[in-house]
Amino acid sequence: MLKSKTLQHHLLTIQQFLVDPKLANEHTVEGRRVVALKKLRELRAGGVENNIEVEEFVLHVLDLMERNRAGSDQS
C-alpha cells in the first residue's frame, strides 16, 4: 500500500499538518493534531475528499492494531 504515490501524498500532507504551524494555521501541538485528524476524516470514506486508498490503509492499520491487542491480551 505504501508504494502508492497517492497514499504517500496524503500521508505526507497529514504529517505536515502535525509539524508545520503555518500550514495547519495552528501554533499548538494539540491544535495541529486536531487539524490533521480533520484532514484524515475528510479523506476517509464518507469524507468530502473521499479516497479509497486512504480508507483501505486506515482499515488495515486498525486491523493490525486489533490483532496486536488481541495477541497481548492472551499473554
N, C-alpha and C positions, 0 to 999 in steps of 0.2 A: 504494500500500500504506500509506503513512504517513498517509493520510486516515482510516484505520480507528481508531475510538475504542478498540477492544480492543487493537490493536497499540500505540497510543500509551501506553495504560495500562501494558502490560507493559514496554515500553522505558523508560518513566519509572521504574518500580519498580526495574529493573536499574540504572539510572543513580543512583538514590537510594542503593542499596546501596553504590555506589562512593564516594559522597561523605559519607554520614551514618554516623559511627561508632556512634551509638546504635541506629539501625535495623539495621545489619549486626551489631551486638554485637562489633565489631572495631575496634581503635584504630590498626592499621597499614594503610597503603595496600595492601600485599600481602594482608593478611587480608581486607580488604573486596573486593579483586579475586577472591579465592577464593569468597567468599560470592556475589558477583554471577554468577560463572561457574556455580556450582552452581544458582542460580535459573534461569539461561538453559538449562542442561541439563534441568532439570525441566520447562521449557516446551516443549522441542523434542520431536519425535516419539519416542515410547517413554518419555518422562518422566512422572512422576506427575501433572503439571499440563498434559499434552499440549495444545498449542494450534496448530492448523493454520496460523493467520496468522503466528505467530512462526516456525514451521518454514519456511514459504514465504519469509518475509523473510530469514531466515538463509541459505537456499539461494540466493536472489537476490544477496545481498551477496557470498557466496562465489564465485558465477559472475562477478560484476563484477570481483572481485579477481583471479580466474584470467585473465580476458580482459586486464586491465591488465598483469598479469605477462607474459603471452604477447606483448603488444604491446611491452613494454620489452625483452624478450629478442631481438626482431627488429631492434632499433635498433643 
